[in-house]
Amino acid sequence: MKAALLVAVAALALSPGGARAPDAPAAAAFDGTWLFDGASDYPGLRAVQITQYGSEATGELFSDWYGMVPMRSLQISGDTATFQVETPSPHDAPTTWTIHRDGDAIRVTGKIWYQHVEAEGHPGPAAAVARFLLPPNPLPRLHKLPDNGLARTPPMGWSSWNHFADKIDDTTIRQIADAMVASGLRDAGYRYINIDDGWQGERDADGVLHANARFPDMKALADYVHARGLKLGIYSSPGPRTCAGYTGSYGHVAQDAKTFAAWGIDYLKYDLCSGEGIFRTAGEVKAAYQQMGEALQATGRGIVFSLCQYGRDAVGTWGRDVGGNSWRTSSDIEDSYASMAKIGFATGGQAQDAGPGGWNDLDMLEVGNGGMSLDEYRTHLALWAIQAAPLILGNDLRHMSAEIRVLLTNRTVIAIDQDALGRVGQRLHVAGPIEAWSRPLAGGGRAIAYFNRGDKRAVVIASDLGGSPAREAWTGQVVAPGSNVSIPAHGVALFRLNPAHFQKPAARPA
Ligand code: GAL
């Protein structure tokens, strides 16, 4: 609809009564439609359309990632035009772009989010921009969706992104599923095999999204995974493009949900990506997530819905309402102590938002990817478990050391994470580099963790262990309440205490 309007406006501007106004400067230099061949992948700049009315002008960019993007404050002076583009993130200031007229061509220079854009455009027919318009995607009215009954404890599984990025294929995913079983990780509780960004191909003439050539048969892959007692997850975006530039679900939300269900998908990570350039307000973002939440529920298949919009707009307060089972609390994790600790100690998600059915997602694990020490990986797992975060592994399960396998299958850390009460733990007290955290557990138990954030070994007095000795999760050492515990640099001492630890001694008879 917008295309038709634009074409009409362009036509009017060219001939109000058949001719240009006599005072129009020679600067009709930019008037018209300009097409860009060989656009860079991001943001996929395809066309510029400018309409000059004498000394005034309006215009739009057309990009694969964001559809039609208005040029704000477009000013034309001779052979140069400048304008502003709002950045994809509503939180950042607009950027200034320049266009130079150069013979028959225009040269556009600007920046969108982190990407510097330089492109040469040539005149084209106004109707050409219709190809670059996004399909309609009317957002639903906001209303609360029913609980889908899934994820009563935080989802546990594996995802391809942290280790493989988009270098993934059917064979690798099958091998990971096999390794999940052979390593004992499945039996320790890890069930989801999640294909992250990079599986998508193109849509056919009916709009149906197909996997790319690296995934020849998604249904067969799902069958393979299911036959091993595992579940299959997939990834998409509410925007037209995913973060790695693959096809997103914009304009095809219900259709994609049906495709996923027909393939036998059990989990969807839905990543805002290019949607942040289109859904500009918190309400629109929420509606875009609700749109997929509803579409998934309408399929009748139980599909865990994992929200990924980087913890913005207090997502924990509405994640469940849009059908979400988890919501990311931060931007992306990296395989370093600094990055992991920044997310893990930040309590970016609010404790009161999480519980059975809906969880604060601190992002996928980096354990085993090589960038942290074993002590740092223990801290990583303990922080996630204390905060009831999904445990989605991110390493190459096919080539995992015995030490990493032992960490990942640690029964105490898993039992804490999966505790049925579903309450999120919180910081108890801080002394120098030591932080004590506590998580209430079902039946009156409690998890206690002493984290050493310093880069030297430190000793802490275990004053939070209730009344009887407790076994430390990683070392197996039995620690008496109030005694000293030595914690390695960036390490943790973790305890799962049963209710008996906290029973008050019977009052002494007077
Ligand atoms: C990011 C997301 C990552 C990963 C990546 C894929 O936005 O936070 O976890 O999914 O996109 O392109």
Boltz pocket constraint, residues with backbone or C-beta under 6 A from the ligand:
constraints:
  - pocket:
      binder: B
      contacts: [[A, 161], [A, 196], [A, 197], [A, 242], [A, 243], [A, 244], [A, 271], [A, 273], [A, 308], [A, 330], [A, 331], [A, 332]]
      max_distance: 6.0
